Amino acid sequence: MTRKHSLPRFPDDYTGEKAIEYNNLTWMERNQRTTTLRCVEYLFDPKLGEYEKLEFSDYLILDLGCGTSFSTNELLNLGFNVVGIDVLKDMLIIASQKRNKSNYKTREELILASIINLPIKPQKIDFIISISAYNFITYKKTDLKSMRKVLDETARQIFLILKQKGRAVIEFYPYNQKELKLYLTSFINNNFTGFVIKDNPQQKGGQTFLLLKKEVE
Ligand SMILES: C[S@@+](CC[C@H](N)C(=O)[O-])C[C@H]1O[C@@H](n2cnc3c(N)ncnc32)[C@H](O)[C@@H]1O
């Protein structure tokens, strides 16, 4: 994964030497950190409705697909308590090595787990962000039915672990409008409200943000 605009392959681009290479990419760190700031801004987007904003240190935020922790560390920098989850050991090992060097006052936990099987108790999480990782939950799902199933089950879990007024911002790269609709629908069918932000709406795929709010059970 040396070219800036090539789409990464999972898991090959995130294992062994590739995990180290990923962590050394300065443009990647910059992108991940900038996108994290955008996601945090979107969590409080007025179009999602009023939200009484507390100190960030009062919140627990989940970073789905945290990789080597560029996004997690940005969240810690901002003052959040953070749980980072990633399915690949090679990425998490680097994240935990970086943790030892950092000196954050807030709580950080790194968990080796998949987004599709979250080891988190119900109603524990205030916010969720996911940056350039959520696409991969449909890895190896070739037909529409199995894609729908995994998206639906994951959205249901996300609903359960969020607190009553919980919000999520998912940044990802859908292949086209049809795929975007599939992802958004999985959340709407599981009692979320929300909408899509795309910098270039004419673009078939491209960087896309889902802004989601849990509706009261
Ligand atoms: C672009 S990278 C990491 C982005 C991360 N936000 C950062 O700051 O480095 C995408 C990550 O998603 C992870 N991933 C892919 N599928 C996953 C899954 N099902 N559950 C958890 N993590 C997953 C990969 O292992 C990889 O570390």
PDBQT file of the ligand as one rigid body, heavy atoms in Angstrom, charges set to zero:
ROOT
HETATM    1  C1  LIG A 301      -7.372   1.820   7.513  1.00  0.00    +0.000 C 
HETATM    2  S1  LIG A 301      -7.059   0.744   8.824  1.00  0.00    +0.000 S 
HETATM    3  C2  LIG A 301      -7.144   1.561  10.323  1.00  0.00    +0.000 C 
HETATM    4  C3  LIG A 301      -7.787   2.871  10.442  1.00  0.00    +0.000 C 
HETATM    5  C4  LIG A 301      -7.685   3.442  11.832  1.00  0.00    +0.000 C 
HETATM    6  N1  LIG A 301      -8.807   4.329  11.997  1.00  0.00    +0.000 N 
HETATM    7  C5  LIG A 301      -6.369   4.152  12.110  1.00  0.00    +0.000 C 
HETATM    8  O1  LIG A 301      -6.403   5.262  12.631  1.00  0.00    +0.000 OA
HETATM    9  O2  LIG A 301      -5.290   3.607  11.837  1.00  0.00    +0.000 OA
HETATM   10  C6  LIG A 301      -8.477  -0.306   8.857  1.00  0.00    +0.000 C 
HETATM   11  C7  LIG A 301      -8.476  -1.283  10.003  1.00  0.00    +0.000 C 
HETATM   12  O3  LIG A 301      -9.726  -1.967  10.034  1.00  0.00    +0.000 OA
HETATM   13  C8  LIG A 301      -9.470  -3.223  10.630  1.00  0.00    +0.000 C 
HETATM   14  N2  LIG A 301     -10.575  -4.139  10.406  1.00  0.00    +0.000 N 
HETATM   15  C9  LIG A 301     -10.979  -4.716   9.256  1.00  0.00    +0.000 A 
HETATM   16  N3  LIG A 301     -12.040  -5.539   9.468  1.00  0.00    +0.000 NA
HETATM   17  C10 LIG A 301     -12.306  -5.482  10.787  1.00  0.00    +0.000 A 
HETATM   18  C11 LIG A 301     -13.272  -6.100  11.611  1.00  0.00    +0.000 A 
HETATM   19  N4  LIG A 301     -14.181  -6.940  11.123  1.00  0.00    +0.000 N 
HETATM   20  N5  LIG A 301     -13.259  -5.829  12.921  1.00  0.00    +0.000 NA
HETATM   21  C12 LIG A 301     -12.334  -4.971  13.445  1.00  0.00    +0.000 A 
HETATM   22  N6  LIG A 301     -11.396  -4.345  12.705  1.00  0.00    +0.000 NA
HETATM   23  C13 LIG A 301     -11.377  -4.593  11.395  1.00  0.00    +0.000 A 
HETATM   24  C14 LIG A 301      -8.173  -3.654   9.976  1.00  0.00    +0.000 C 
HETATM   25  O4  LIG A 301      -7.544  -4.681  10.700  1.00  0.00    +0.000 OA
HETATM   26  C15 LIG A 301      -7.388  -2.353   9.944  1.00  0.00    +0.000 C 
HETATM   27  O5  LIG A 301      -6.555  -2.236  11.056  1.00  0.00    +0.000 OA
ENDROOT
TORSDOF 0
